[in-house]
Amino acid sequence: MGDGRVRFAGQVPLARRTLLERPGRFAGAVVAVALAVTLMGLITGLWGGFVAQSNTYVDNTGGSLYIVSPGAQRLTSDARIPRSAVETARETPGVRWAFPARSFFAILDMHDQKVAVTVVGYEPDGRGGPWDLAEGRTPVADDEAVVDEVLAAQHGLETGDRIDVAGAGVRVVGVSRGSFSSMTAFVFLPHSATDAMLRDPASTTFVIVGTDVPESVAPLLREQGLAVVDGDEVNATETRFATRAFGRPLGLMALLAFTTGVLVVGLTSYGAVREQHRLMGVVAALGGGRARLYRFAIAHVAATTLAGAACGAVLFLVARTAVSWWRPQFPVVLTGREIGLLVAATVVMALLAGVFPVHGVGRTDPAEAFRDTT
């Protein structure tokens, strides 16, 4: 006691006291944080889903390189290259296989609705077609097609049904899984069927090239006048196109959710600090010190944030399940990186929210304990 300060035999649980005194306010703050965490999780997951969908075709074709039309920015474009590029690629040293693929957008009339799809023409014995069949088989004849399972479920399509694609009637012989890209479903047809639809059998949209040494093969193909890109380049371009329309709105929504969480936690904790100003004045007058008061403010923020984050995690799982059931074309995908970002955002939320109550603690006057409150 030589420093003149009172030593406390025990610690007064100030944070717990203020939380339990006003359980309604604490519960409201926890709910607000949970909603903020849930919204940030859904937005981040939707973003991850858009990216995964935009890359789904390239990730499942097994191609190392893609021969495209010069200047073409995407595989799904109206650009065309000569079909002879396939043989050129196959004759290039280091190439194990090469197959043509044609892609274009089409509008289907489905139960009085206009539905946009991505039509993919491929060689039935090659690459570029459906990679995971949920039911049925792959198409062989020109009047046969495989449709994505989301498209099939939304419009009640079953194997054996007939649909009109680009003016040609085709029969559904299979349903593919995981073939929904960004905002459109894939419809797979034999390449020869798309040749007839576009009346252009001498062209294709791109060539998928398989090789174990893409860094050596790409220059050789370019020397023959072919435009070549690798899978990473294609995915990066597809991601930019897929997220361009949604990036800013989703980012703004995430920022609003984050800001809401900061303000709710911060102002709730600040209010608790101000309500307990006399009690805190007593603690300060008895020599409790600023450090103890700061611990109270930080504990209040931490308790609110942790409880809200835990509830938010549970609510996110429920919301993700609901979104997957209601709109299966919008997957909510969280990788380890996205989860790390969410955890970091929650920590930053708590740190920023702590500014409010810490500011209130800093203004605590020991004289508050002796002022007449009447």
Stockholm file with secondary structure:
# STOCKHOLM 1.0

chainA/1-374         MGDGRVRFAGQVPLARRTLLERPGRFAGAVVAVALAVTLMGLITGLWGGFVAQSNTYVDNTGGSLYIVSPGAQRLTSDARIPRSAVETARETPGVRWAFPARSFFAILDMHDQKVAVTVVGYEPDGRGGPWDLAEGRTPVADDEAVVDEVLAAQHGLETGDRIDVAGAGVRVVGVSRGSFSSMTAFVFLPHSATDAMLRDPASTTFVIVGTDVPESVAPLLREQGLAVVDGDEVNATETRFATRAFGRPLGLMALLAFTTGVLVVGLTSYGAVREQHRLMGVVAALGGGRARLYRFAIAHVAATTLAGAACGAVLFLVARTAVSWWRPQFPVVLTGREIGLLVAATVVMALLAGVFPVHGVGRTDPAEAFRDTT
#=GR chainA/1-374 SS CTTSCCCCSSCCCHHHHHHHHSHHHHHHHHHHHHHHHHHHHHHHHHHHHHHHHHTHHHHHHCCSEEEECTTCCCSSSSCCEETHHHHHHHTSTTEEEEEEEEEEEEEEEETTEEEEEEEEEECTTSSSSCSSEEEECCCCSTTEEEEEHHHHHHHTCCTTCEEEETTEEEEEEEEESSCEETTEEEEEEEHHHHHHHHTCTTEESEEEEEESCHHHHHHHHHHTTCEEEEHHHHHHHHHHHHHHTTHHHHHHHHHHHHHHHHHHHHHHHHHHHHHTHHHHHHHHHTTCHHHHHHHHHHHHHHHHHHHHHHHHHHHHHHHHHHHHHHCTTSCCCCCHHHHHHHHHHHHHHHHHHTHHHHHHHHTCCGGGGGSCCC
#=GC SS_cons         CTTSCCCCSSCCCHHHHHHHHSHHHHHHHHHHHHHHHHHHHHHHHHHHHHHHHHTHHHHHHCCSEEEECTTCCCSSSSCCEETHHHHHHHTSTTEEEEEEEEEEEEEEEETTEEEEEEEEEECTTSSSSCSSEEEECCCCSTTEEEEEHHHHHHHTCCTTCEEEETTEEEEEEEEESSCEETTEEEEEEEHHHHHHHHTCTTEESEEEEEESCHHHHHHHHHHTTCEEEEHHHHHHHHHHHHHHTTHHHHHHHHHHHHHHHHHHHHHHHHHHHHHTHHHHHHHHHTTCHHHHHHHHHHHHHHHHHHHHHHHHHHHHHHHHHHHHHHCTTSCCCCCHHHHHHHHHHHHHHHHHHTHHHHHHHHTCCGGGGGSCCC
//
